[in-house]
C-alpha cells in the first residue's frame, strides 16, 4: 500500500484554499491537503514537517513573503529542492511565468474560475510523472 500524497497549498485567500482542497478531495479523499495563508507560514511548515510534501502549490502574491521568495528558498534547500512546485496565481503575465520558470517553478498556472476547472488542473498535475 502506497503512502497518501501530501500537498502544501499556500494562498492568502480563504475561499481559494477551501475550493482547492475540496477539488483535491474529489480526486482522492486520501490526499493530505495542508493549507497556509502566507509565505512565512509555508516556509515554516516545510522546514518543520518530515517527510516534506509531494507537491507545493504557491500563490504568487502573498503577505509576509511572496510566492517567488518561497520558491527561491525551496530551491536553495537540500531537503526541499526536488519537490515539484506549481505557481498557482491570478497572474497571467508571461514575464512572471518565464521568470518563475527560471527560478525553478515546475508549472505556472492561472487560477481556474471554478471547482470543476480546479479538479481538471489538479488531475493533470497529479497524473504527471515527476522525475
Secondary structure, DSSP 8 states (H G I E B T S, - for coil): -----EEEEE-S-HHHHHHHHHHHHHH-TT-EEEEESSHHHHHHHHHT-SS--SEEEE-SS-SSS-HHHHHHHHHT-TTTTTSEEEEEES---HHHHHHHHHTT-SEEEE--SSHHHHHHHHHHHHHS---
